[in-house]
Amino acid sequence: MLLDTLHLDASNPADVQRAATLLAAGKLVAIPTETVYGLAARAFMPSAIEEIFRVKGRPMDNPLIVHCATASDIELVATDIPIVAWRLLERFAPGPLTLVLHRHPRVPSIVSAGLPSVAVRIPALEVTRRLIALAGEPVVAPSANQSGRPSPTRAEHVLEDLGGSIAAILDAGPCAIGIESTVLNLTAEPATIVRPGAIEAADLAEILGYEPPLASHSGTGAPIAPGMKYRHYAPRTPVFLTDSLETIPTGALVLTTAPVESDRIRARLLTRQTLYDEFRRADREQVPAIYVLITPDVRADRALMNRIEKAAVSAQRTDNTPPMC
């Protein structure tokens, strides 16, 4: 049954209260954050969380991130929190840092795919933290898209994927960062980055005293955080990586960080903020393929490369065509 998805305005206090009331009633609401739009449900309501998995088509062994309004709220969902976690939160929260901690027994196991850990963060947007407080408890909020698709950085992206399937979207305009949060695992030593994001290893070293390495997933069992195991960030349009414009077919679409003067190809700007928007734009325009020019500045951006490589691998698995490099 299709729902009448409400399009609410984050600048209107009455609309924020309406979104909070829907969340409190167990409904799904797409919420803005500084990273991407999230699909929110009450963190202590298993039936609402199950609906997230159903609506997104998300594998049940892919854990969710719990979003809290304040640092003290993290104690509602995590236990045995190390001192370094509080130091990291003091430095980086509210903001795009997710910490993997030991899960509190009151948190439904579905949130963490049955694992003893839980991923938590405090979003930077004040209106989002106010919404969570009004809802009365922390919320889980994976990206508000169909599983595997490019994450939504605008309200219209959410409506493309989930319009008619969720109760409402709270629209705060384009997301400032445009890629998902950095996820840092603190349940084992040394701490490891399980998903790169805007907060980089060098930033974390200021608190940890060392640059945490990037973890990998073996491909078996439940991943400890989102974005490690399954197809992610991929448009329907095949994505290919190249280090030379000469390899790109005439008339093709290329994403690049620097202007390109060419009558032979169509170039569009590649940044963290534009990546998912351009992926979705290519789908709407039904272009045959997307070529991403991998220059040294792109290769040095670990978070951006992570998303691009996952999109390219996903496209390869879809159409059996190998990437160009």
N, C-alpha and C positions, 0 to 999 in steps of 0.2 A: 504494500500500500504506500503510495506516494504521500509525503508530508508537504505541507505548505511551509517551506523553509523561510523563516523570518530574516530579513536583512536589517540588522540593528546597527545604530550609529554609536561608536565608542565615545564620541564627544558629548553624547546626551545622557545625563545621569539616569533618566527614567529607563533608557534602553539598557544601560549597564545593569540596573536592578532587574529588569525583565530577564536578561540573560542569566543572572544569578538565580532567580526564581526557577527558571527552567532547569538549571543544573541541580538545584536542591531537590527538585521533583524527580530526578533520575533521567532527565533528557540529555541528549548530546548537543553540545554547542561548540561551534568553531570559534576559537579565541585568537586574538592577535598576540604575537610576542615579537621581540626584536630580531629573532632568528627566522622562523617561518610560522605560518598559522598552524595551530594545534587543534585537534579534535578532543574536546574535554568531556570528562565524566567524573563523578564523585569517586575519590580514591578508595572509599570504604564501602562501595556498593557494587558487589560482583555482577549483578544483573545488568547494570549500566555499562560496566567494563566489557562484558561479553558482547554487548551491542556494538561497541567500538570495533571489535574483531570482525563481527559479521558485516558491518557496513563497509569497512575498509577492505574486506577480503584478506585480512592480515593473518599470517600463520600464528597459531596459538603458542609456539615456542619462541616468539619474538617479543622480548620484554618491553614494557612501557616505562616512560619517565614520569615521575610524580612531580608536579609543580606546586610549590608552597608560596604562601604570601609573605612569610617572614622566616628568618633563620631559626627562630625558636620552634616553628612549626615542624622543622625537620625531625625533631625529637618525637613527633607523633608517628613517623613512618620508619625511622631508623633507630638502631640501638648500638651500643658500644662504639659510639662515634669518637674517632681519634682526635687528639688536640689539633693535629695538622689540618683536619677538615675545617675546624672553626677558623683557623688562620687563613685558609684559602677562601672561605666564605667572607671573612672580613675584608679581604683584598679584592675579590672578584664578584661578589654578590651584592645586590642583584645584578645579574648579567649572564652571558652565554656559557656558563660553566656548569656541567652536570657531574655530580660525584656519585660513584657507586659505593654504597655502604652496606652494612649488615641490616637486613630487613627486620623491622619490628613484627612480632607475631600477629599484631592486629591487622596488618596489611594483607589483603587477600592474595593467595599464592598466584592467582592468574595474572596479577600485575607483573610479576617477575618470572613468569614461565616456570614456576615451581622451584626456582633457585633461592638460596638463602640470602641473596643480595637484593638491593633495591637502588634504582637510579633516581636521584633527586636534584632539583634545581629551583632557583628563585628567579623568575623572569624579570627583565629590566623595566618593562613598561609599567608605569604606576597604575594605569587603568586595569591592567591584567591582575596585578596583585590585589587591587581593590575588589575586583570581581570575585577572586578566589576567597577573599575574606567574607564577602557578602554571601557566598554560596555555603559557608559554614564549615568547610573542611578542604584539605588539599585536593587537587584534581590530577588525574592522569591525562596526558595530552600528547599522543603521537601526532605526527604531521597529518593535517586534515585533507588527505588525498586518498585515492585508491592505492592500495599497497603496490609498491614498485614504481609508481609514477613520480615525475618530478614534484618535489615538495612545493606547496603553495606559498607564494610570497605576496599575493594580493587576494582580496575577497573573491574576485571573479574566478580565480583559479580553484578556490574551494567549491564554488557553485558549479564549475565545469565537471568536477568529479563527484560531488556529494549533494548537489541541489536536489531536493525532493526526498533525501534519505535521512536528514538530520533536522532537529527542531529549529536551529537558528545559527546565524553567523554574526559575530560582533566585529564590525568593520572599523579598523583604525588606520586604513590606508596601507601603502606598501611597507614591507618589513625593512628595517634599517640595515640589517646585516645580510640577510638573504640566504644563509646556509645554516645548518643545524648546529647546536651547541657542541663544544668540546666535551667529551666524556672521559673522566679520569677515574680509574679503578683504585680505590683505597682499601680494598678488602685483603690485599696481599702486598708483600714487600718484594721489590720496590714498586711504587705506584707506576701504573702504565696508562698511556692514552689508548683508549679502545675506539675512539672516533675523533679525528682531528677537527678543529673548528677555529673560530676567530681568536680564541685564547690559545697561544702556541706554547710549545715545550719550553722555550726560553722564558716566557712570562711565568710559567709555573715554577721554574727553577728558582725564581726569586723567593719563593716560600719553601719549596721542597729541599733546596740546596743542591739539586741535580736536575738535569733535563730528563723527564720520564720518557722511556722508549715507547714506540708505537707497537701495541699488541696486535696479534693476528688471531683469526678463528680457524680452528682445524677443519671446519666443515661438517663436523658431527656434533650432536648434542645442542642444547640451547645456548645461544650466545648470551654474554653477560650484559649486553647493551644493544640498542637498536643500531642498524646500519652495518653490522658485522658479517652476517651470513647470507641474507637474501638479496634478490634483485632490488636495486634501489635507484632512485633519482633518474630513471630512464624514460625518455619520450618514446612514443611509438615509432618515430622516425629513427632509422639506424644512425648511430654516432660512430664516427671514425676519427682516429687521432693521426696527425701527421706533423712532421717537423719541417716541411717544405711546401710552399705555395705551388711549386711546379708540379706536384703530384695530384693537385686538386683538379677535377674535371671542369671544363668550361661551363659557366652558368651555375656552378654549385654554390651552396651557402657555406661560408666559413666564419667561425667565431674566433676572434683574435683580440689581443689586448692593445694592439697598436693600429693606427689607421693604415689602410691598404689602398693604394691608388692602382686600380685595375679595372679595365672594361671587361675582363674575362670572367671574374667571379663576383659574388655578392658578399661583402664583408659586414659583419655586425660586431658590436662591442662585447667583449668577454670580460666580466668581472664576477666577483662573488654575488653581487646584487642582481646582475642581469642573467646569470646562467640559467636558472629554472624558467624565467620568463621567456627567454629565447628558445629553450627547448619546447615549451608549450606553444609559442608562436609558430615554430616550424611545423608542429602537428596540425595547427589550424590551417596553415597555408599549404599543407600536404606536399612539402618539398621532399624530393626522393632521398636525401641524406644530409646529415650535418657533419661538417669537417671542423675539428678543433685544432688550431695551430698551436703546437706545444713549443713555446719559446722558453728561454731560460727563466724568465720571470714567472711563467706559469708552472714550470717544473719545480721551482723553489717554493711555491705556495702549496704546502702539503694538504691543506684542507680543500682547496680548489681541485688539485689533482686527484684527491680521493674521490670526489664526486664525479669528475670527468671519467676516470678510469672505470668506476662502477657502471656508469651509463654506457660506456663503450663495450664492456664485457657483456652487459645485458643485451645490447643490440646484437652482438655477435651470437649470443645464445638464441636470439629470436629468429635471425635470418640466415645463420650459418655462414656469414661472410666475415672473414677475419679483418681486424683493424689494420690500417695501413702501416702502423709502426708500433 
